[in-house]
């Protein structure tokens, strides 16, 4: 079950980035579960990762390889992604397996293991079937193609019901640049980050420093603004790859076209993040929670997440029940000091349900019901305390969510 059509774009090829997919039988026979991404030498890449203290071995190793800087601009970089097994909670053996997986790729392409970045997603606490991954690498390598974005989007899925992708082209200094992105995630979704993987690629020339700044800033306002269930995973990773193979000049912050490039890149990040919520486990509703007129960002996000994590609100959303009292109660327990209720307004869509801290005189149950019957429901809270606005995207909580997670390992 998912919200909306979830149509994928036609991905243009990006010179300098190739993707290959293989079946390794890591968890399910006959399923694409191993993805290899190659970025040609001369490119740059950076990433952001889960802040879970129990982060998985591939996350630790990936960060270590990125920090070494050995691969940057000197030779090809390879990303190896497996599904079906998170390689988390696996101790020293898990780290050894992650290192071995990098060595297998490095040996196949005659590069250094530090030029390989590993990613895993799936069940926590089980040893990585490294023999199956080793066997699958040559097949993924043989399948490398610049036209394989869709196959890669399908190959990184776990409990997702559909692949997720976004693509845009933008003009920079008279040249057309391409930006493609794929993501996965459906449950254990909570900022810092979520059980998600995101891979965004472009043919633009970007310095290592600018790639780092952009992925950090844009992930914060996209992947770090989504939540399904409040659970932060052990394996979250979001990577930005810039092959530098476009004929356009290097992207710089002071160029007149930089705002347009950044806006296009931001759009891809947000589209990929929202696609995760629309395909959340058991989701029937896509719910932007908008907090306006807050005093600061912390206050706005604190309230937005209080709303987005409330089981009572999320089950009411699933039931299409305009029980606005649950929203009011969540607001009252949010981390906001000295809240003046007389300034508060609450909206469902365009319908004002609370004014001056109480039910709006013009509000009717029929108006609220009309909004709740929609697939997309905007909950908007105006606090009258300042000029800060923030948005968090979430989903409802359905019977299917419980079933999917109860049966995840069976």
C-alpha positions in Angstrom: 0.0 0.0 0.0 1.3 3.5 -0.9 0.0 7.0 -1.4 -0.2 8.4 -4.9 0.9 7.0 -8.2 4.6 7.0 -7.5 5.5 7.4 -11.1 9.2 7.4 -11.9 11.0 9.7 -14.3 12.8 8.7 -17.4 16.4 8.9 -16.1 18.8 10.5 -18.6 22.2 8.9 -18.5 25.0 10.8 -16.6 28.4 10.6 -18.1 30.9 9.3 -15.6 28.4 7.4 -13.5 27.5 3.7 -14.2 25.3 1.4 -12.2 25.0 -2.4 -12.2 22.6 -4.8 -10.5 22.8 -8.5 -9.6 20.9 -11.3 -7.8 23.0 -12.6 -5.0 20.4 -14.5 -3.0 21.3 -12.6 0.2 17.8 -13.0 1.7 15.4 -14.0 -1.2 16.3 -16.0 -4.2 15.5 -14.5 -7.6 15.6 -10.9 -6.2 17.9 -8.1 -7.3 19.8 -7.4 -4.1 23.3 -6.2 -5.0 24.0 -2.8 -6.6 27.3 -1.4 -7.8 27.8 2.2 -8.7 30.9 3.4 -10.4 32.0 7.1 -10.6 34.8 7.7 -13.0 38.0 9.4 -11.9 38.0 13.2 -11.5 34.7 13.2 -9.6 33.9 14.1 -6.1 31.5 12.7 -3.5 30.4 13.2 0.1 27.7 11.8 2.4 25.8 12.1 5.6 25.0 9.1 7.8 22.9 7.9 10.7 23.6 9.4 14.1 22.6 6.2 15.8 25.4 5.3 18.2 25.0 1.6 17.2 25.7 2.4 13.5 26.4 -0.5 11.2 29.8 -1.7 10.2 29.5 -0.4 6.6 28.6 3.0 7.9 31.7 3.2 10.0 33.9 1.9 7.2 32.3 4.2 4.6 32.9 7.3 6.8 36.5 6.1 7.3 37.1 5.8 3.6 35.5 9.2 2.9 37.6 10.9 5.5 40.8 9.3 4.1 40.2 11.2 0.9 42.4 8.6 -1.0 39.9 8.2 -3.8 39.1 11.8 -4.5 39.8 13.1 -8.0 42.5 10.5 -8.6 40.8 7.3 -9.6 37.3 5.7 -9.9 35.1 5.4 -6.8 32.8 2.4 -6.3 29.8 2.1 -4.1 28.6 -1.3 -3.2 25.0 -1.7 -1.8 23.5 -4.9 -0.5 19.9 -5.4 0.7 18.5 -8.2 2.9 21.1 -7.8 5.6 22.1 -4.7 7.5 25.4 -6.0 8.9 24.6 -4.1 12.1 25.1 -5.4 15.6 27.6 -7.9 14.2 30.7 -6.8 16.1 34.3 -7.4 14.8 33.1 -10.0 12.3 30.7 -7.5 10.8 33.6 -5.0 10.3 35.8 -7.7 8.8 33.0 -8.6 6.4 32.5 -5.0 5.3 36.2 -4.7 4.7 36.2 -7.9 2.7 33.4 -6.7 0.5 35.4 -3.6 -0.3 38.5 -5.7 -1.0 36.5 -7.9 -3.4 35.4 -4.9 -5.4 38.9 -3.4 -5.3 40.4 -6.6 -6.6 37.9 -6.8 -9.4 38.7 -3.3 -10.7 42.3 -3.1 -9.5 41.8 -0.1 -7.2 42.5 0.4 -3.5 39.9 -0.8 -1.0 39.6 2.7 0.3 38.1 3.7 -3.1 35.1 1.5 -2.3 32.3 2.7 -0.2 30.0 0.0 1.3 26.3 0.2 2.2 24.0 -2.4 3.6 20.3 -2.4 4.5 18.0 -5.2 5.9 17.8 -7.3 9.0 19.9 -6.2 12.0 22.0 -8.7 14.0 22.7 -11.3 11.3 26.1 -12.0 9.8 26.6 -10.8 6.3 26.6 -13.7 3.8 29.9 -12.5 2.4 30.3 -15.5 0.1 27.1 -14.6 -1.7 28.2 -10.9 -2.1 31.6 -12.0 -3.4 29.9 -14.2 -6.0 27.6 -11.5 -7.0 30.1 -8.7 -7.6 31.3 -9.9 -11.0 27.7 -10.0 -12.3 27.0 -6.5 -11.0 30.2 -5.3 -12.5 29.3 -6.8 -15.9 26.0 -5.1 -15.8 27.5 -1.6 -15.3 25.7 1.0 -17.5 24.9 4.7 -17.4 21.3 3.7 -18.2 20.7 1.5 -15.1 19.2 4.1 -12.7 15.8 2.3 -12.7 17.3 -1.1 -12.1 19.4 0.3 -9.2 16.3 1.9 -7.7 14.6 -1.5 -7.7 17.8 -3.2 -6.4 18.1 -1.2 -3.2 14.5 -1.9 -1.9 13.6 -3.8 1.2 10.0 -3.5 2.5 9.3 -0.8 0.0 6.4 -1.4 -2.4 7.9 0.5 -5.3 11.1 2.1 -6.5 11.8 5.8 -5.8 13.5 8.2 -8.1 13.8 11.8 -9.2 15.5 13.5 -12.1 15.9 17.1 -13.3 18.0 19.1 -15.8 19.1 22.6 -15.2 21.0 25.3 -17.1 24.4 26.4 -15.8 26.5 28.9 -17.7 24.8 27.9 -20.9 25.2 24.2 -20.4 22.6 21.6 -19.4 23.4 19.7 -16.3 21.6 16.5 -15.2 20.7 15.4 -11.7 19.4 11.9 -11.0 18.5 10.4 -7.6 17.2 7.2 -6.1 16.2 6.3 -2.6 14.8 3.5 -0.5 13.0 3.4 2.8 9.6 2.6 4.2 9.9 1.8 7.9 12.1 2.6 10.9 12.0 6.1 9.5 13.1 9.0 11.8 15.6 11.9 11.3 19.2 11.5 12.1 18.5 9.8 9.7 15.9 7.2 8.8 16.2 3.5 7.6 16.9 5.0 4.2 19.5 5.1 1.5 19.8 7.9 -0.9 22.1 8.2 -3.9 22.1 11.4 -6.0 24.3 11.9 -9.0 25.1 14.7 -11.4 27.5 15.4 -14.2 28.4 18.8 -12.7 31.9 19.7 -11.7 31.9 20.3 -7.9 34.8 20.7 -5.5 34.9 18.1 -2.7 34.2 20.9 -0.2 31.1 22.1 -2.0 29.8 18.6 -2.4 30.2 18.1 1.3 28.4 21.4 2.1 25.5 20.7 -0.2 24.8 17.1 0.9 24.9 18.2 4.5 22.6 21.2 4.0 20.1 19.5 1.7 19.8 16.3 3.6 19.0 18.3 6.7 15.9 19.9 5.1 14.8 16.7 3.2 15.7 13.3 4.6 16.0 14.8 8.1 12.5 16.1 7.9 10.7 12.8 7.4 9.4 10.4 10.0 7.1 7.3 10.0 7.6 5.8 13.4 10.2 7.7 15.4 12.8 4.9 15.1 16.3 5.9 13.9 18.1 3.2 12.1 21.6 1.9 12.2 22.4 2.1 8.5 21.1 5.4 7.1 23.3 6.9 4.4 22.8 9.7 1.8 25.4 10.2 -0.9 26.0 13.0 -3.4 28.1 12.1 -6.4 29.5 14.7 -8.9 31.2 13.1 -11.9 32.5 16.4 -13.3 32.1 15.1 -16.9 29.8 18.0 -18.0 31.3 20.6 -20.4 30.0 23.3 -18.0 32.5 25.2 -15.9 32.9 24.2 -12.2 30.0 25.0 -10.0 30.8 27.9 -7.6 28.7 29.7 -5.0 29.3 33.1 -6.5 28.1 32.2 -10.1 24.8 33.8 -11.1 23.4 30.3 -11.9 24.3 28.7 -8.6 20.9 29.5 -7.0 19.1 27.7 -9.9 21.5 24.7 -9.6 21.1 24.5 -5.9 17.3 24.8 -6.1 17.2 21.9 -8.7 19.3 19.8 -6.4 17.2 20.6 -3.4 14.1 19.6 -5.4 15.6 16.1 -6.0 16.5 15.7 -2.4 13.0 16.6 -1.2 11.2 14.5 -3.9 13.2 11.5 -2.8 12.5 12.1 0.9 8.8 12.6 0.3 8.6 9.4 -1.8 9.8 7.5 1.2 6.9 8.8 3.3 4.4 8.2 0.5 5.6 4.5 0.5 5.8 4.2 4.3 4.9 0.8 5.6 1.1 0.4 5.5 0.6 4.1 4.6 -2.7 5.4 3.3 -2.0 9.1 4.0 0.8 11.6 3.2 0.8 14.2 5.9 2.9 17.4 5.9 3.0 18.9 9.4 3.6 22.7 9.1 4.5 24.8 12.1 4.4 28.6 11.5 5.1 31.7 13.6 7.4 29.8 15.9 10.1 31.5 18.0 13.0 29.3 16.6 13.8 26.2 14.6 14.0 24.0 17.7 10.6 25.0 18.9 9.0 24.5 15.4 10.6 21.1 14.9 9.8 20.0 18.4 6.1 20.7 17.9 6.1 19.2 14.4 7.6 15.9 15.6 5.3 15.8 18.6 2.4 15.9 16.2 4.0 13.5 13.7 4.9 10.9 16.3 1.5 10.8 18.1 0.0 7.3 17.8 -3.4 8.8 18.5 -3.1 11.4 15.7 -1.7 8.9 13.3 -4.4 6.4 13.9 -7.1 9.1 13.5 -5.5 9.9 10.2 -5.8 6.3 9.1 -9.5 6.3 10.2 -10.1 9.6 8.3 -11.4 10.9 11.7 -11.2 14.7 12.1 -10.5 14.3 15.9 -8.8 17.7 16.2 -8.7 17.4 20.0 -5.8 15.0 19.6 -3.8 17.6 17.7 -4.7 20.2 20.4 -3.5 17.9 23.1 -0.3 17.1 21.4 0.4 20.8 21.0 -0.2 21.3 24.7 2.5 18.7 25.6 5.1 19.9 23.0 8.4 21.4 24.2 7.3 25.0 24.0 7.8 27.4 26.9 5.1 29.9 27.9 2.7 29.1 25.1 0.0 31.7 24.7 -3.1 29.7 23.7 -4.9 32.9 22.7 -2.6 33.2 19.7 -2.8 29.7 18.5 -4.6 28.7 15.3 -4.8 25.1 13.9 -5.8 24.2 10.3 -6.7 20.9 8.5 -5.8 21.8 5.0 -7.4 25.2 4.4 -10.0 24.7 7.1 -9.4 26.6 10.3 -10.5 24.4 13.2 -9.0 26.2 16.2 -8.9 30.0 16.7 -7.6 31.7 19.9 -7.1 28.4 21.5 -10.6 27.1 21.0 -12.8 25.6 18.4 -13.3 28.1 15.6 -17.0 29.3 15.5 -17.3 28.7 11.8 -15.8 25.2 11.9 -18.1 22.2 11.1 -17.4 18.5 11.3 -18.3 18.1 7.6 -15.4 20.5 6.7 -12.9 18.5 8.7 -14.2 15.2 7.3 -13.8 16.5 3.7 -10.1 17.1 4.4 -9.5 13.8 6.2 -11.0 11.9 3.3 -8.1 13.0 1.1 -4.9 11.1 0.5 -2.8 14.2 1.4 -3.7 16.0 4.6 -1.8 19.1 5.7 -1.8 19.8 9.4 -0.9 23.5 10.0 -0.3 25.2 13.4 0.3 28.9 13.7 1.7 29.9 17.1 1.9 33.7 16.9 5.3 33.7 18.6 7.8 34.6 15.8 8.6 34.2 12.1 10.1 30.7 11.9 8.4 28.0 9.9 9.3 24.4 9.5 7.7 21.4 7.8 7.9 17.7 8.7 6.5 14.9 6.5 4.8 11.9 8.0 2.2 9.2 7.4 -0.7 7.6 9.1 -0.4 4.4 11.3 -2.4 1.5 9.9 -3.1 -2.2 10.6 -0.7 -3.0 7.8 2.2 -1.3 9.5 1.8 -3.6 12.5 1.5 -6.6 10.2 4.5 -5.8 8.1 6.8 -5.2 11.1 5.4 -8.2 13.1 6.2 -10.5 10.2 9.4 -8.8 9.0 11.7 -11.7 9.8 9.3 -14.5 8.9 
